[in-house]
């Protein structure tokens, strides 16, 4: 993490975990509640950021990632996955362009292995990969009226999901603003540290701060998977609903794992899907853990935890991967092994239509 940004957050009473994520600010008892409506902001500077430059950058990324990179430009970003030849997801990227270069933003725990693996495929291509999370900053801003705050304070109007623009505010032209899916208006901002501090300060004048953990509630509400070192290479793309969240383009051509992912799309049906659960209990569940739940017939179902966080008021919200066939046969309620009620909640997209 950039030292200037770290010191700036420390002055605002931020506390950090070992990865550099903000574990809390000054009033942790309020931070989870604030996420419900906003406007609220958090640092995401512990994540990885790779700049991809060179005259063959587009062709290189088009051959490696699951989405159609030709659709990324200075006004449009996208999510894309990086897979192994078996179709297992190694990383999820937010891909955008800025000043003619491509940027890949993804989980910080995968910084070294993903950079190394991408480098393997560069070979003689005219492409340069540079990890720049020590100089550039990423932070999030969200709220029911966050679009108005972005417009008024950064002189930038962005309404459509995955729209991407540079700030028009004088002196902040290197601030890249991207609208990402959320239960309400949600943005991720990228900038060199100095401009990130100024943009944060402008938005902070009408917003509150929250920690990086509770920010995950927005991803859970949106049904957006996360891939970390704990579950990298563990799930086929469809198991994480990536075909339902604009991450895979089935018409773009070849990429690692494309044959398996396309075969499942056109000729089969995903045996597993990612589901959103609400648990009445507060359980400490981490990515890669196994959650065991029991049905009314005392049959135990094992679910792979993708993302989890205590809910705003009570219980736990989580995204898990489970067998659809087994869960469709369940009669009555599901419970944890300790007896807490488990509810399967609707996602903002369908997972059963296989068009």
Legacy VTK file of the C-alpha trace (Angstrom):
# vtk DataFile Version 3.0
C-alpha trace
ASCII
DATASET POLYDATA
POINTS 355 float
0.000 0.000 0.000
1.170 3.501 -0.789
2.726 5.052 2.340
1.128 8.459 1.740
-2.323 6.841 1.564
-1.608 4.705 4.652
-0.635 7.780 6.665
-3.699 9.662 5.414
-6.031 6.905 6.597
-4.182 6.536 9.883
-4.894 10.195 10.604
-8.592 9.291 10.231
-8.236 6.595 12.926
-8.055 3.675 10.482
-6.777 0.362 11.800
-5.367 -2.260 9.437
-5.121 -6.042 9.329
-2.064 -7.946 8.119
-3.123 -7.615 4.466
-3.487 -3.837 4.686
-7.300 -3.909 4.649
-9.020 -1.433 6.968
-10.481 -3.438 9.859
-12.175 -0.415 11.414
-12.195 3.359 11.710
-13.090 5.389 14.786
-16.671 4.167 15.327
-16.832 0.444 14.406
-20.269 0.008 15.981
-21.722 2.352 13.333
-19.803 1.269 10.248
-21.899 -1.811 9.452
-25.167 0.126 9.791
-23.934 2.926 7.544
-23.430 0.515 4.656
-27.187 0.035 4.314
-27.955 3.411 2.752
-24.740 5.426 2.543
-23.192 7.596 1.368
-20.278 5.589 2.640
-16.711 4.975 1.514
-13.868 2.597 2.232
-10.269 2.003 1.224
-9.632 -0.891 -1.147
-5.951 -0.074 -1.512
-4.903 -3.484 -0.153
-5.980 -5.016 -3.463
-3.704 -5.710 -6.423
-3.531 -3.521 -9.517
-1.662 -4.430 -12.694
-1.113 -1.992 -15.561
-0.936 -3.678 -18.973
0.666 -1.549 -21.676
2.173 -1.989 -25.117
0.890 -2.109 -28.686
-0.217 -5.745 -28.317
-1.865 -5.347 -24.905
-5.401 -5.789 -26.216
-4.591 -8.928 -28.196
-2.734 -10.388 -25.217
-5.626 -9.844 -22.800
-8.181 -11.021 -25.376
-6.413 -14.367 -25.503
-6.217 -14.765 -21.723
-9.452 -13.463 -20.208
-13.059 -14.684 -20.374
-14.742 -11.465 -21.473
-14.465 -9.526 -24.728
-11.634 -7.079 -24.093
-12.381 -5.231 -27.333
-15.413 -3.787 -25.518
-13.212 -2.126 -22.885
-12.318 1.475 -23.591
-11.942 4.797 -21.793
-15.718 4.871 -21.250
-16.506 1.203 -20.521
-15.082 -1.248 -17.971
-15.947 -4.904 -17.344
-15.484 -7.873 -15.036
-13.459 -10.718 -16.504
-12.042 -13.979 -15.196
-8.630 -15.575 -15.615
-8.986 -19.363 -15.703
-6.846 -22.458 -15.867
-7.214 -24.930 -18.789
-9.810 -26.918 -16.789
-12.103 -23.881 -16.559
-11.349 -23.289 -12.881
-11.310 -19.596 -11.971
-7.897 -18.376 -10.853
-8.792 -14.688 -10.425
-11.549 -12.177 -11.081
-10.540 -8.845 -12.594
-12.182 -5.475 -12.860
-10.732 -4.380 -16.207
-10.612 -0.741 -17.311
-8.603 1.618 -19.496
-6.922 4.854 -18.523
-4.715 7.021 -20.725
-4.465 4.235 -23.298
-3.357 1.474 -20.907
-5.344 -1.438 -19.499
-5.641 -2.005 -15.750
-6.523 -5.234 -13.909
-7.797 -4.877 -10.350
-8.181 -8.044 -8.255
-7.745 -9.562 -4.800
-4.473 -8.646 -3.146
-3.802 -12.168 -1.845
-3.278 -13.236 -5.476
-0.884 -10.428 -6.399
2.282 -12.481 -6.896
0.931 -15.751 -8.390
-1.346 -14.005 -10.885
1.324 -11.564 -12.035
3.756 -14.463 -12.439
1.240 -16.559 -14.388
0.341 -13.702 -16.720
4.029 -13.066 -17.343
4.391 -16.688 -18.493
2.107 -16.002 -21.453
3.629 -12.692 -22.564
6.552 -14.424 -24.279
7.566 -12.243 -27.251
4.438 -10.103 -27.273
4.920 -6.361 -27.133
3.304 -6.163 -23.719
4.482 -4.825 -20.370
2.939 -5.881 -17.045
3.514 -3.680 -14.003
2.068 -4.129 -10.512
1.332 -0.566 -9.336
-0.669 -0.898 -6.098
2.168 0.845 -4.266
1.628 4.034 -6.284
-2.069 3.900 -7.250
-4.948 3.811 -4.785
-8.343 2.088 -5.070
-11.320 3.050 -2.912
-15.078 2.556 -2.965
-17.980 4.981 -2.633
-21.659 3.974 -2.441
-25.088 5.204 -1.437
-28.633 5.797 -2.594
-27.635 9.221 -3.914
-23.948 8.534 -4.541
-24.416 9.396 -8.213
-25.243 12.977 -7.249
-22.194 13.209 -4.972
-19.928 11.981 -7.772
-21.454 14.530 -10.116
-21.284 17.488 -7.723
-17.910 16.858 -6.121
-15.937 15.300 -8.975
-17.778 16.973 -11.868
-18.459 13.576 -13.434
-21.847 12.119 -14.357
-21.952 8.317 -14.494
-25.291 6.509 -14.475
-24.815 3.175 -16.254
-23.183 0.108 -14.663
-19.647 -0.497 -15.896
-19.454 3.032 -17.283
-15.969 4.451 -16.764
-14.809 8.065 -16.848
-11.939 10.211 -15.723
-12.882 12.969 -13.319
-13.474 16.352 -14.914
-12.736 18.203 -11.686
-9.683 20.446 -12.245
-6.605 18.862 -10.722
-8.246 15.437 -10.456
-8.097 14.369 -14.090
-6.190 11.165 -13.215
-9.018 9.911 -10.996
-10.722 7.032 -12.813
-14.354 6.455 -11.705
-16.182 3.206 -12.516
-19.756 2.343 -11.642
-20.005 -1.255 -10.432
-23.095 -3.349 -9.592
-24.652 -2.852 -6.186
-27.960 -2.654 -4.338
-27.734 1.102 -4.968
-25.287 3.450 -6.706
-21.763 2.117 -6.173
-18.438 3.239 -7.566
-14.798 2.234 -7.448
-12.207 4.945 -7.900
-8.566 4.570 -8.921
-5.927 7.277 -8.861
-2.337 8.126 -7.979
-2.149 8.603 -4.203
-2.141 12.412 -4.146
-5.253 12.761 -6.290
-6.942 9.862 -4.465
-6.536 11.743 -1.181
-8.124 14.868 -2.626
-10.998 12.926 -4.226
-11.628 11.041 -0.967
-11.669 14.311 0.966
-14.212 15.857 -1.389
-16.545 12.870 -1.136
-15.957 12.559 2.597
-17.505 16.001 3.115
-20.918 14.418 2.544
-20.197 10.787 3.432
-19.106 8.466 6.196
-16.382 5.848 6.314
-16.618 2.109 6.812
-14.178 -0.757 7.013
-13.143 -3.031 4.154
-14.887 -6.050 5.713
-18.394 -4.603 5.867
-17.995 -3.339 2.296
-18.265 -7.031 1.358
-21.965 -6.888 2.257
-22.518 -4.964 -0.984
-20.921 -7.765 -3.010
-22.981 -10.368 -1.169
-26.189 -8.405 -1.778
-25.258 -8.138 -5.469
-24.365 -11.816 -5.793
-20.830 -11.004 -6.928
-18.234 -13.684 -6.253
-14.765 -12.992 -4.944
-11.732 -15.119 -5.698
-8.844 -15.074 -3.243
-5.851 -17.294 -2.556
-8.201 -19.471 -0.478
-10.465 -20.466 -3.394
-8.410 -19.720 -6.500
-8.627 -22.658 -8.908
-11.392 -24.355 -6.895
-14.540 -23.606 -8.943
-15.583 -23.709 -12.601
-16.819 -20.325 -13.799
-20.512 -21.279 -13.826
-20.314 -22.495 -10.224
-19.581 -18.871 -9.266
-22.436 -17.616 -11.499
-19.960 -15.794 -13.731
-22.168 -16.526 -16.746
-24.931 -14.564 -14.991
-22.896 -11.541 -13.884
-21.464 -10.331 -17.212
-18.064 -11.960 -16.738
-18.029 -14.439 -19.650
-18.531 -13.724 -23.336
-19.328 -16.956 -25.189
-18.847 -15.398 -28.633
-15.388 -13.843 -28.241
-13.250 -16.852 -29.109
-10.623 -18.856 -27.285
-9.237 -18.265 -23.807
-7.863 -20.699 -21.176
-10.640 -23.017 -20.024
-12.978 -21.822 -22.784
-13.699 -25.306 -24.139
-14.934 -26.661 -20.808
-16.854 -23.515 -19.869
-18.543 -23.342 -23.292
-19.396 -27.052 -23.309
-21.167 -26.688 -19.962
-23.004 -23.632 -21.270
-24.233 -25.137 -24.536
-24.522 -28.840 -23.811
-24.981 -29.263 -20.102
-26.333 -27.781 -16.924
-24.277 -26.526 -14.021
-24.455 -29.071 -11.204
-23.512 -26.401 -8.683
-24.372 -22.752 -8.324
-23.536 -19.916 -5.981
-26.350 -19.146 -3.539
-26.962 -16.347 -1.047
-27.750 -17.460 2.482
-28.860 -15.695 5.633
-27.929 -17.462 8.868
-29.676 -16.528 12.103
-26.387 -17.100 13.923
-23.260 -14.982 13.707
-20.659 -17.421 12.438
-17.064 -16.698 11.546
-16.851 -18.053 8.023
-13.935 -17.396 5.712
-13.506 -17.862 1.982
-12.651 -21.498 1.315
-14.344 -22.814 4.467
-16.981 -25.543 4.354
-20.384 -24.687 5.824
-22.416 -27.720 6.838
-26.202 -27.360 6.990
-28.842 -29.948 7.813
-32.311 -30.451 6.354
-35.423 -31.743 8.112
-34.409 -35.324 7.291
-31.074 -34.734 9.066
-29.167 -34.967 5.813
-26.038 -32.836 5.904
-25.255 -30.601 2.919
-21.716 -29.310 2.523
-21.415 -25.825 1.014
-18.239 -24.029 -0.073
-18.014 -20.516 1.359
-17.198 -17.843 -1.248
-17.824 -14.709 0.807
-19.248 -14.066 4.279
-19.827 -11.222 6.699
-21.996 -10.498 9.750
-25.276 -8.973 8.612
-26.209 -5.380 9.412
-28.414 -6.088 12.414
-28.247 -9.803 13.188
-26.966 -13.091 11.821
-24.630 -13.724 8.914
-24.887 -13.157 5.166
-22.842 -15.324 2.862
-22.368 -16.562 -0.679
-21.803 -20.309 -0.959
-21.443 -22.873 -3.723
-23.710 -25.893 -3.411
-25.343 -28.705 -5.374
-28.615 -27.557 -6.922
-29.978 -31.085 -7.296
-29.482 -31.886 -3.625
-30.901 -28.588 -2.383
-33.922 -28.747 -4.691
-35.014 -31.936 -2.899
-34.939 -30.331 0.539
-38.256 -30.230 2.353
-38.749 -27.811 5.224
-36.092 -25.518 6.638
-32.338 -25.771 6.643
-30.367 -25.374 9.866
-26.752 -25.173 10.885
-25.458 -28.133 12.856
-25.910 -26.051 16.010
-29.589 -25.474 15.188
-29.610 -21.957 13.733
-32.067 -21.275 10.910
-30.622 -20.973 7.384
-32.564 -19.178 4.649
-31.778 -19.242 0.935
-32.332 -15.688 -0.305
-33.070 -14.577 -3.879
-30.224 -13.181 -5.946
-30.672 -10.141 -8.239
-30.390 -12.488 -11.247
-31.695 -15.942 -12.194
-29.418 -18.946 -11.837
-31.718 -21.652 -13.209
-32.298 -20.410 -16.772
-29.689 -21.912 -19.065
-30.135 -19.746 -22.144
LINES 1 356
355 0 1 2 3 4 5 6 7 8 9 10 11 12 13 14 15 16 17 18 19 20 21 22 23 24 25 26 27 28 29 30 31 32 33 34 35 36 37 38 39 40 41 42 43 44 45 46 47 48 49 50 51 52 53 54 55 56 57 58 59 60 61 62 63 64 65 66 67 68 69 70 71 72 73 74 75 76 77 78 79 80 81 82 83 84 85 86 87 88 89 90 91 92 93 94 95 96 97 98 99 100 101 102 103 104 105 106 107 108 109 110 111 112 113 114 115 116 117 118 119 120 121 122 123 124 125 126 127 128 129 130 131 132 133 134 135 136 137 138 139 140 141 142 143 144 145 146 147 148 149 150 151 152 153 154 155 156 157 158 159 160 161 162 163 164 165 166 167 168 169 170 171 172 173 174 175 176 177 178 179 180 181 182 183 184 185 186 187 188 189 190 191 192 193 194 195 196 197 198 199 200 201 202 203 204 205 206 207 208 209 210 211 212 213 214 215 216 217 218 219 220 221 222 223 224 225 226 227 228 229 230 231 232 233 234 235 236 237 238 239 240 241 242 243 244 245 246 247 248 249 250 251 252 253 254 255 256 257 258 259 260 261 262 263 264 265 266 267 268 269 270 271 272 273 274 275 276 277 278 279 280 281 282 283 284 285 286 287 288 289 290 291 292 293 294 295 296 297 298 299 300 301 302 303 304 305 306 307 308 309 310 311 312 313 314 315 316 317 318 319 320 321 322 323 324 325 326 327 328 329 330 331 332 333 334 335 336 337 338 339 340 341 342 343 344 345 346 347 348 349 350 351 352 353 354
